[in-house]
């Protein structure tokens, strides 16, 4: 099989958010503890989504109604979105992104974006840089119940693009992106421009490492020419 689609992460891959993640997590922790969630379940070193997952598990175990779970999830994500929208106005497009998207379009590639950021903040960023139409599908956290590394997130993008995992390349800067790709047997390409180092990306399952976004079209041409890109 040849690569027919490329699915990108957003923050740290396409753009760099000027978002104080620690501050957002601290606010969410304060809110959740006020709602009775044990502090032992919450950590500044974990994402808001991981904390909400643990909070949901705890709430279910102690018999909290579904309305309670929906309430804490809604409030926590509303707080997160507030800061994402503020950060979106100062977000910087990473080098080589516009050129890479143009090159992939010229190659006939289907292009997707799979991000844990909110739909509103994503559109604000893409519209700022006039690249919204470069993507054939945008899957934000609003379109799925479970975000990556849960396979539901990436699978939603693949289904809309109408490609199999083995026909897709996933490009991201984090271990979560690599794990998401490998769970579905898609090609995982790490870009060490964000939260994870090269060793961390490799440990999480990266098949290839590129040091620049401009390397992505080059890699695809080589792999499609060779008609074999799996390490297996």
BALOBA-1460 file (C-alpha; in Angstrom, 3 decimals):
// residues 232
<rec num="1" residu="x" x="0.000" y="0.000" z="0.000"/>
<rec num="2" residu="x" x="1.081" y="3.545" z="-0.690"/>
<rec num="3" residu="x" x="0.536" y="6.570" z="1.500"/>
<rec num="4" residu="x" x="-2.568" y="8.448" z="0.428"/>
<rec num="5" residu="x" x="-3.175" y="10.700" z="3.439"/>
<rec num="6" residu="x" x="-1.249" y="12.710" z="5.999"/>
<rec num="7" residu="x" x="-2.801" y="13.581" z="9.339"/>
<rec num="8" residu="x" x="-1.131" y="16.283" z="11.394"/>
<rec num="9" residu="x" x="-1.246" y="17.235" z="15.035"/>
<rec num="10" residu="x" x="-1.714" y="20.968" z="15.637"/>
<rec num="11" residu="x" x="0.115" y="22.313" z="18.695"/>
<rec num="12" residu="x" x="3.865" y="21.812" z="18.358"/>
<rec num="13" residu="x" x="3.512" y="20.417" z="14.838"/>
<rec num="14" residu="x" x="1.646" y="22.915" z="12.677"/>
<rec num="15" residu="x" x="1.633" y="25.821" z="15.123"/>
<rec num="16" residu="x" x="3.043" y="26.711" z="18.504"/>
<rec num="17" residu="x" x="0.495" y="27.699" z="21.127"/>
<rec num="18" residu="x" x="1.512" y="30.384" z="23.600"/>
<rec num="19" residu="x" x="-0.565" y="28.649" z="26.234"/>
<rec num="20" residu="x" x="0.332" y="28.324" z="29.903"/>
<rec num="21" residu="x" x="-0.647" y="24.673" z="30.311"/>
<rec num="22" residu="x" x="0.366" y="24.592" z="33.960"/>
<rec num="23" residu="x" x="-1.961" y="27.491" z="34.752"/>
<rec num="24" residu="x" x="-4.877" y="25.842" z="32.964"/>
<rec num="25" residu="x" x="-4.244" y="22.534" z="34.719"/>
<rec num="26" residu="x" x="-4.021" y="24.300" z="38.072"/>
<rec num="27" residu="x" x="-7.381" y="25.974" z="37.506"/>
<rec num="28" residu="x" x="-8.952" y="22.664" z="36.523"/>
<rec num="29" residu="x" x="-7.481" y="20.945" z="39.580"/>
<rec num="30" residu="x" x="-8.858" y="23.675" z="41.849"/>
<rec num="31" residu="x" x="-12.296" y="23.299" z="40.283"/>
<rec num="32" residu="x" x="-12.341" y="19.497" z="40.442"/>
<rec num="33" residu="x" x="-11.229" y="19.404" z="44.073"/>
<rec num="34" residu="x" x="-14.017" y="21.842" z="44.977"/>
<rec num="35" residu="x" x="-16.417" y="19.394" z="43.342"/>
<rec num="36" residu="x" x="-15.112" y="16.636" z="45.597"/>
<rec num="37" residu="x" x="-12.657" y="14.855" z="43.319"/>
<rec num="38" residu="x" x="-9.781" y="13.506" z="45.492"/>
<rec num="39" residu="x" x="-6.594" y="15.536" z="45.060"/>
<rec num="40" residu="x" x="-4.594" y="12.301" z="44.926"/>
<rec num="41" residu="x" x="-6.077" y="11.658" z="41.474"/>
<rec num="42" residu="x" x="-4.968" y="14.991" z="40.030"/>
<rec num="43" residu="x" x="-1.533" y="16.136" z="38.892"/>
<rec num="44" residu="x" x="-0.034" y="19.136" z="37.128"/>
<rec num="45" residu="x" x="2.055" y="16.682" z="35.138"/>
<rec num="46" residu="x" x="-1.033" y="15.236" z="33.439"/>
<rec num="47" residu="x" x="-3.278" y="16.710" z="30.773"/>
<rec num="48" residu="x" x="-6.738" y="18.025" z="31.523"/>
<rec num="49" residu="x" x="-8.132" y="15.062" z="29.599"/>
<rec num="50" residu="x" x="-6.281" y="12.524" z="31.726"/>
<rec num="51" residu="x" x="-7.517" y="14.237" z="34.883"/>
<rec num="52" residu="x" x="-11.073" y="14.234" z="33.578"/>
<rec num="53" residu="x" x="-10.789" y="10.551" z="32.728"/>
<rec num="54" residu="x" x="-9.724" y="9.777" z="36.282"/>
<rec num="55" residu="x" x="-12.427" y="12.050" z="37.684"/>
<rec num="56" residu="x" x="-15.053" y="10.219" z="35.628"/>
<rec num="57" residu="x" x="-13.817" y="6.841" z="36.856"/>
<rec num="58" residu="x" x="-13.928" y="8.072" z="40.469"/>
<rec num="59" residu="x" x="-17.393" y="9.624" z="40.059"/>
<rec num="60" residu="x" x="-18.767" y="6.401" z="38.600"/>
<rec num="61" residu="x" x="-17.227" y="4.325" z="41.402"/>
<rec num="62" residu="x" x="-18.861" y="6.435" z="44.127"/>
<rec num="63" residu="x" x="-22.247" y="6.528" z="42.435"/>
<rec num="64" residu="x" x="-22.288" y="10.093" z="41.132"/>
<rec num="65" residu="x" x="-25.013" y="10.676" z="38.499"/>
<rec num="66" residu="x" x="-24.157" y="11.149" z="34.848"/>
<rec num="67" residu="x" x="-25.212" y="14.784" z="35.165"/>
<rec num="68" residu="x" x="-22.371" y="15.354" z="37.618"/>
<rec num="69" residu="x" x="-19.835" y="13.917" z="35.174"/>
<rec num="70" residu="x" x="-21.198" y="16.034" z="32.329"/>
<rec num="71" residu="x" x="-21.057" y="19.133" z="34.546"/>
<rec num="72" residu="x" x="-17.418" y="18.773" z="35.595"/>
<rec num="73" residu="x" x="-16.332" y="17.885" z="32.089"/>
<rec num="74" residu="x" x="-18.173" y="20.862" z="30.634"/>
<rec num="75" residu="x" x="-16.778" y="23.339" z="33.155"/>
<rec num="76" residu="x" x="-13.209" y="22.054" z="32.909"/>
<rec num="77" residu="x" x="-13.208" y="22.134" z="29.114"/>
<rec num="78" residu="x" x="-14.855" y="25.573" z="29.048"/>
<rec num="79" residu="x" x="-12.000" y="26.896" z="31.195"/>
<rec num="80" residu="x" x="-9.479" y="25.237" z="28.908"/>
<rec num="81" residu="x" x="-11.112" y="26.685" z="25.801"/>
<rec num="82" residu="x" x="-11.107" y="30.186" z="27.278"/>
<rec num="83" residu="x" x="-7.330" y="30.137" z="27.541"/>
<rec num="84" residu="x" x="-6.927" y="28.384" z="24.191"/>
<rec num="85" residu="x" x="-8.862" y="31.162" z="22.458"/>
<rec num="86" residu="x" x="-6.685" y="33.793" z="24.100"/>
<rec num="87" residu="x" x="-3.534" y="31.931" z="23.079"/>
<rec num="88" residu="x" x="-4.806" y="31.478" z="19.523"/>
<rec num="89" residu="x" x="-4.387" y="35.182" z="18.842"/>
<rec num="90" residu="x" x="-0.633" y="34.962" z="19.422"/>
<rec num="91" residu="x" x="0.002" y="31.467" z="18.063"/>
<rec num="92" residu="x" x="2.930" y="31.178" z="15.631"/>
<rec num="93" residu="x" x="2.869" y="29.033" z="12.508"/>
<rec num="94" residu="x" x="5.894" y="26.745" z="12.530"/>
<rec num="95" residu="x" x="8.499" y="26.959" z="9.741"/>
<rec num="96" residu="x" x="7.764" y="25.117" z="6.506"/>
<rec num="97" residu="x" x="4.095" y="24.414" z="7.240"/>
<rec num="98" residu="x" x="2.559" y="26.435" z="4.395"/>
<rec num="99" residu="x" x="5.074" y="25.105" z="1.888"/>
<rec num="100" residu="x" x="4.537" y="21.524" z="3.051"/>
<rec num="101" residu="x" x="0.757" y="21.732" z="2.828"/>
<rec num="102" residu="x" x="1.042" y="23.122" z="-0.711"/>
<rec num="103" residu="x" x="3.455" y="20.365" z="-1.707"/>
<rec num="104" residu="x" x="1.203" y="17.650" z="-0.321"/>
<rec num="105" residu="x" x="-1.796" y="19.073" z="-2.160"/>
<rec num="106" residu="x" x="0.215" y="19.068" z="-5.384"/>
<rec num="107" residu="x" x="1.034" y="15.411" z="-4.748"/>
<rec num="108" residu="x" x="-2.650" y="14.580" z="-4.452"/>
<rec num="109" residu="x" x="-2.453" y="13.737" z="-0.760"/>
<rec num="110" residu="x" x="-5.516" y="13.886" z="1.461"/>
<rec num="111" residu="x" x="-4.708" y="16.053" z="4.484"/>
<rec num="112" residu="x" x="-6.217" y="15.930" z="7.957"/>
<rec num="113" residu="x" x="-5.770" y="17.610" z="11.316"/>
<rec num="114" residu="x" x="-6.330" y="15.666" z="14.517"/>
<rec num="115" residu="x" x="-6.021" y="17.790" z="17.660"/>
<rec num="116" residu="x" x="-7.090" y="17.864" z="21.292"/>
<rec num="117" residu="x" x="-7.686" y="21.600" z="21.025"/>
<rec num="118" residu="x" x="-11.203" y="23.002" z="20.803"/>
<rec num="119" residu="x" x="-12.965" y="23.578" z="17.506"/>
<rec num="120" residu="x" x="-13.235" y="27.331" z="18.053"/>
<rec num="121" residu="x" x="-9.543" y="27.785" z="18.837"/>
<rec num="122" residu="x" x="-8.484" y="25.601" z="15.916"/>
<rec num="123" residu="x" x="-10.530" y="27.597" z="13.412"/>
<rec num="124" residu="x" x="-9.222" y="30.835" z="14.852"/>
<rec num="125" residu="x" x="-5.633" y="29.690" z="14.286"/>
<rec num="126" residu="x" x="-6.152" y="28.245" z="10.810"/>
<rec num="127" residu="x" x="-8.130" y="31.279" z="9.676"/>
<rec num="128" residu="x" x="-5.397" y="33.614" z="10.939"/>
<rec num="129" residu="x" x="-2.877" y="31.932" z="8.660"/>
<rec num="130" residu="x" x="-5.336" y="31.293" z="5.820"/>
<rec num="131" residu="x" x="-4.713" y="27.538" z="5.769"/>
<rec num="132" residu="x" x="-8.154" y="26.216" z="6.726"/>
<rec num="133" residu="x" x="-8.853" y="25.028" z="3.191"/>
<rec num="134" residu="x" x="-5.573" y="23.110" z="3.141"/>
<rec num="135" residu="x" x="-7.184" y="20.426" z="5.299"/>
<rec num="136" residu="x" x="-9.759" y="17.955" z="4.045"/>
<rec num="137" residu="x" x="-10.848" y="17.118" z="7.581"/>
<rec num="138" residu="x" x="-10.481" y="18.692" z="11.021"/>
<rec num="139" residu="x" x="-11.104" y="16.489" z="14.039"/>
<rec num="140" residu="x" x="-10.965" y="18.453" z="17.281"/>
<rec num="141" residu="x" x="-11.885" y="17.286" z="20.765"/>
<rec num="142" residu="x" x="-15.444" y="18.451" z="20.103"/>
<rec num="143" residu="x" x="-15.997" y="15.784" z="17.457"/>
<rec num="144" residu="x" x="-15.127" y="12.750" z="19.597"/>
<rec num="145" residu="x" x="-15.886" y="11.381" z="23.034"/>
<rec num="146" residu="x" x="-12.352" y="10.115" z="23.629"/>
<rec num="147" residu="x" x="-9.304" y="12.059" z="22.421"/>
<rec num="148" residu="x" x="-5.952" y="10.609" z="21.391"/>
<rec num="149" residu="x" x="-4.188" y="8.401" z="22.238"/>
<rec num="150" residu="x" x="-7.597" y="6.709" z="22.218"/>
<rec num="151" residu="x" x="-7.946" y="5.302" z="18.664"/>
<rec num="152" residu="x" x="-11.411" y="6.864" z="18.297"/>
<rec num="153" residu="x" x="-9.840" y="10.264" z="17.598"/>
<rec num="154" residu="x" x="-7.572" y="9.255" z="14.719"/>
<rec num="155" residu="x" x="-10.067" y="6.724" z="13.392"/>
<rec num="156" residu="x" x="-12.639" y="9.489" z="12.950"/>
<rec num="157" residu="x" x="-10.256" y="11.335" z="10.635"/>
<rec num="158" residu="x" x="-9.385" y="8.200" z="8.667"/>
<rec num="159" residu="x" x="-13.032" y="7.343" z="8.067"/>
<rec num="160" residu="x" x="-13.855" y="10.790" z="6.713"/>
<rec num="161" residu="x" x="-10.780" y="10.727" z="4.484"/>
<rec num="162" residu="x" x="-11.791" y="7.215" z="3.380"/>
<rec num="163" residu="x" x="-8.346" y="5.709" z="3.805"/>
<rec num="164" residu="x" x="-7.125" y="2.717" z="5.757"/>
<rec num="165" residu="x" x="-4.610" y="3.187" z="8.598"/>
<rec num="166" residu="x" x="-1.907" y="1.578" z="6.476"/>
<rec num="167" residu="x" x="-2.452" y="4.249" z="3.834"/>
<rec num="168" residu="x" x="-1.996" y="7.066" z="6.354"/>
<rec num="169" residu="x" x="0.965" y="8.915" z="7.802"/>
<rec num="170" residu="x" x="0.522" y="10.580" z="11.185"/>
<rec num="171" residu="x" x="2.870" y="13.496" z="11.903"/>
<rec num="172" residu="x" x="3.140" y="14.810" z="15.436"/>
<rec num="173" residu="x" x="5.469" y="16.160" z="18.100"/>
<rec num="174" residu="x" x="4.330" y="14.074" z="21.065"/>
<rec num="175" residu="x" x="4.342" y="10.524" z="22.347"/>
<rec num="176" residu="x" x="0.553" y="10.650" z="22.287"/>
<rec num="177" residu="x" x="0.599" y="11.160" z="18.514"/>
<rec num="178" residu="x" x="2.925" y="8.209" z="18.030"/>
<rec num="179" residu="x" x="0.844" y="5.971" z="20.305"/>
<rec num="180" residu="x" x="-2.325" y="6.960" z="18.488"/>
<rec num="181" residu="x" x="-0.815" y="6.061" z="15.126"/>
<rec num="182" residu="x" x="0.627" y="2.744" z="16.256"/>
<rec num="183" residu="x" x="-2.621" y="1.623" z="17.893"/>
<rec num="184" residu="x" x="-4.253" y="1.670" z="14.455"/>
<rec num="185" residu="x" x="-1.108" y="0.538" z="12.570"/>
<rec num="186" residu="x" x="-0.690" y="3.854" z="10.749"/>
<rec num="187" residu="x" x="2.767" y="5.153" z="9.924"/>
<rec num="188" residu="x" x="4.055" y="7.264" z="12.827"/>
<rec num="189" residu="x" x="6.382" y="10.162" z="12.032"/>
<rec num="190" residu="x" x="7.835" y="12.163" z="14.901"/>
<rec num="191" residu="x" x="8.711" y="15.842" z="14.645"/>
<rec num="192" residu="x" x="10.819" y="16.924" z="17.655"/>
<rec num="193" residu="x" x="9.602" y="20.522" z="17.730"/>
<rec num="194" residu="x" x="7.337" y="20.288" z="20.770"/>
<rec num="195" residu="x" x="6.866" y="18.378" z="23.985"/>
<rec num="196" residu="x" x="8.767" y="15.157" z="23.223"/>
<rec num="197" residu="x" x="12.410" y="14.447" z="22.474"/>
<rec num="198" residu="x" x="13.629" y="12.146" z="19.713"/>
<rec num="199" residu="x" x="14.237" y="9.238" z="22.151"/>
<rec num="200" residu="x" x="10.763" y="9.730" z="23.619"/>
<rec num="201" residu="x" x="9.165" y="9.734" z="20.185"/>
<rec num="202" residu="x" x="11.071" y="6.593" z="19.221"/>
<rec num="203" residu="x" x="10.125" y="4.861" z="22.464"/>
<rec num="204" residu="x" x="6.477" y="5.703" z="21.771"/>
<rec num="205" residu="x" x="6.641" y="3.952" z="18.416"/>
<rec num="206" residu="x" x="7.797" y="6.474" z="15.823"/>
<rec num="207" residu="x" x="8.671" y="4.741" z="12.557"/>
<rec num="208" residu="x" x="10.564" y="7.778" z="11.315"/>
<rec num="209" residu="x" x="11.856" y="11.072" z="12.684"/>
<rec num="210" residu="x" x="11.904" y="14.245" z="10.599"/>
<rec num="211" residu="x" x="13.645" y="17.373" z="11.813"/>
<rec num="212" residu="x" x="11.666" y="19.737" z="9.595"/>
<rec num="213" residu="x" x="8.124" y="19.838" z="8.269"/>
<rec num="214" residu="x" x="9.664" y="20.204" z="4.809"/>
<rec num="215" residu="x" x="10.992" y="16.646" z="5.136"/>
<rec num="216" residu="x" x="7.470" y="15.188" z="5.100"/>
<rec num="217" residu="x" x="6.807" y="15.383" z="1.322"/>
<rec num="218" residu="x" x="10.329" y="14.105" z="0.662"/>
<rec num="219" residu="x" x="9.748" y="11.111" z="2.926"/>
<rec num="220" residu="x" x="6.411" y="10.307" z="1.295"/>
<rec num="221" residu="x" x="7.902" y="10.379" z="-2.195"/>
<rec num="222" residu="x" x="10.635" y="7.990" z="-1.130"/>
<rec num="223" residu="x" x="8.274" y="5.614" z="0.666"/>
<rec num="224" residu="x" x="5.725" y="5.546" z="-2.132"/>
<rec num="225" residu="x" x="8.497" y="4.963" z="-4.638"/>
<rec num="226" residu="x" x="9.828" y="2.081" z="-2.592"/>
<rec num="227" residu="x" x="6.232" y="0.855" z="-2.018"/>
<rec num="228" residu="x" x="7.293" y="-0.387" z="1.389"/>
<rec num="229" residu="x" x="7.342" y="1.804" z="4.473"/>
<rec num="230" residu="x" x="6.656" y="-0.521" z="7.384"/>
<rec num="231" residu="x" x="9.424" y="-1.665" z="9.701"/>
<rec num="232" residu="x" x="7.573" y="-4.883" z="10.319"/>
